[in-house]
Amino acid sequence: MNSPAIILVRPQMGENIGAAARAMLNFGLDHMRIVDPRDGWPNERAVALASGAGRVLDTAMVRDTLGEVCADLNYVFATTARSRDLTKPVMTPERAMQHARALSAQGLKVGVMFGPERAGLENEDVIRADALITVPVNPDFASLNLAQCVLLTAYEWRRQDADIPPEVLELAGARLAEGGEVEHLLDRLVKALDARRFFWPEHKAASMQASLRNMFHRLPLTETDTRTLHGVVRHLAERTPKD
Amino acid sequence: MNSPAIILVRPQMGENIGAAARAMLNFGLDHMRIVDPRDGWPNERAVALASGAGRVLDTAMVRDTLGEVCADLNYVFATTARSRDLTKPVMTPERAMQHARALSAQGLKVGVMFGPERAGLENEDVIRADALITVPVNPDFASLNLAQCVLLTAYEWRRQDADIPPEVLELAGARLAEGGEVEHLLDRLVKALDARRFFWPEHKAASMQASLRNMFHRLPLTETDTRTLHGVVRHLAERTPKD
């Protein structure tokens, strides 16, 4: 699947081009296009800031006009911070990257334009876009810079990768306890507590045991944990503190 | 609803504390906690970098130990770049902020810890967490800095706000055309084309018209667009170029 091209339109600071390259590669995007960079090309400051992501700069397409970098793209998004006096669909980064994935899955080529640091895209640039992306920032404080906008777009592209599990239990070599292992631990614990008259008064004993059993079955204990707790119970029950 | 506390554990550079404050406020988080900042507190560099987000620093809780800042929190996440030798649930930022929203909706207090810039959280810190957050970066290039990690977490918190529509059509004062307005335009267009024998050969005329009609109904035309196109058709059909 083609990943989207990240199009920097008239970027000013080489540092920001380098930071954008890093942000892209962090989330697996490596296809950069640059329109009319202020300080020419190649740019030493960009290379210095990109460090490990230098290959994104090495393979970037650099052209004088937006028309040239968009010529082979089937669908182009423009990122804008403010509303424009233009009729266009406006999408969140989430919806935009959903759409980009759907188009890419059909073999189509997608691009996302980002404007110059100070003023953003001109309306003339935005007119070329099929749709706009606006990041849902706090309306009372919106200060995203160029590399941060690229980062959030690239993050959204990767976030929607179905192969990334939303949650796993990291077991560090252990395995989750089996029901029988938890029951075995509970039997020891209940027996030790019962011998010390923990389940009292009598008429509450059954519900107290049920709560205790429920708690231990609810906790995500590993087999190692149950063995540790066997030792804890045995020591508490059998040994008397020395002091 | 309480928003999560962002906990910076032993942060080193004031600049990064300031940048983290900005990243938080961009997505509406304003509850920062700081454990044992390397350069003391308050920190001039942090204030300088935070600029408009200075109030996040002004109201930050600053303490010597992680225990103190976590004492009133019901659920704490630890962000880690690498796998730890500890049994813990590991979540994507997306799943973690879903969980944080569910807990906050019950009135519970949630925190997210971020480690020092160079080495990240110590295992001793991580042990205090209920779950880990790992950003799904490109395994071949993972270079997120502290403020970027905070930015992505804050973005996820806000992204899941149900009040943010994923897509709108920005109409710039116009309104979408009614079906009748599109039909009226099509009638004029078809009549003008028919007079110039566009629909030819005869046996294809019906399907050519159907395609044309389908195209215009598929386009998201505004009422203003239909009036513009009426003028375009009329001029093309009635005027002869002068040159």
Interface residues (C-beta under 8 A of the other chain):
Chain A: R22 A23 L25 N26 F27 G28 S51 G52 A53 S83 R84 D85 L86 T87 K88 P89 V90 M91 T92 E94 R95 L132 V135 P136 V137 N138 F141 A142 S143 L144 Q148 L151 L152 Y155 R158 R159 D161 I164 P165 P166 E167 V168 L169 E170 L171 A172 G173 A174 P220 T222 D225
Chain B: R22 A23 L25 N26 F27 G28 S51 G52 A53 S83 R84 D85 L86 T87 K88 P89 V90 M91 T92 E94 R95 L132 V135 P136 V137 N138 F141 A142 S143 L144 Q148 L151 L152 Y155 R158 R159 D161 I164 P165 P166 E167 V168 L169 E170 L171 A172 G173 A174 P220 T222 D225
